[in-house]
Amino acid sequence: MSAYLNFIETPLKDLYQIERKLIDDNRGQFTRLYCANEFKKFVNSNIMQTNFSMTKKKGTIRGLHYQISTFKEDKIVTCLEGKVFDVAVDLRKGSKTFLKWYSIILDHKLKNSILIPKGFAHGFQSLTQKTTLLYFHTNFYNVNYENGINPLDKKINIKWPIDVKNISKKDKNYNFLQNDFIGI
């Protein structure tokens, strides 16, 4: 454990919860989101892209998204406002936890993050009105290499914690996994 970041193993290999230390005094607050020296034990490449998303409505699902081939990426996801039920699904060919999923509540009050490795799909459900997420990616987004799984896929069977209020047309139209899916 570093002075600022604590990486906690999950049941899925290479997937880590991250607890961030909060320094709070009469001036305000400070917390570290990323440090190359601290992440180098877990991520083999540099951050190439940073993204921000805002979800307006409680119950909205975004995902399950991933990139393939040379555009696979590690992601570090942090909730800056609100609270989400965050999900990572192992799609790695040959993995002992293939098609298993792990969830964590990311909450701006908890000051936590999740490190999602290459070969995982990622999605979340907003548990509050107006949630904002910050993503660090180790690869560039490429529309020709993006893919996804329908978040309501019965083969994965994610137990979304609250009633689903909204899913984008794009995410609803992602295919359900077929029995011959062997991973990425």
Stockholm file with secondary structure:
# STOCKHOLM 1.0

chainA/1-184         MSAYLNFIETPLKDLYQIERKLIDDNRGQFTRLYCANEFKKFVNSNIMQTNFSMTKKKGTIRGLHYQISTFKEDKIVTCLEGKVFDVAVDLRKGSKTFLKWYSIILDHKLKNSILIPKGFAHGFQSLTQKTTLLYFHTNFYNVNYENGINPLDKKINIKWPIDVKNISKKDKNYNFLQNDFIGI
#=GR chainA/1-184 SS CCSSEEEEECSSTTCEEEEECEEEETTEEEECCCCHHHHTTTCSSCCCEEEEEEECSTTEEEEEEEECGGGCCCEEEEEEESEEEEEEEECCTTCTTTTCEEEEEEETTTTEEEEECTTEEEEEEECSSSEEEEEEESSCCCGGGEEECCTTCTTTCCCCSSCCCEECHHHHTSCCCCTTCCCC
#=GC SS_cons         CCSSEEEEECSSTTCEEEEECEEEETTEEEECCCCHHHHTTTCSSCCCEEEEEEECSTTEEEEEEEECGGGCCCEEEEEEESEEEEEEEECCTTCTTTTCEEEEEEETTTTEEEEECTTEEEEEEECSSSEEEEEEESSCCCGGGEEECCTTCTTTCCCCSSCCCEECHHHHTSCCCCTTCCCC
//
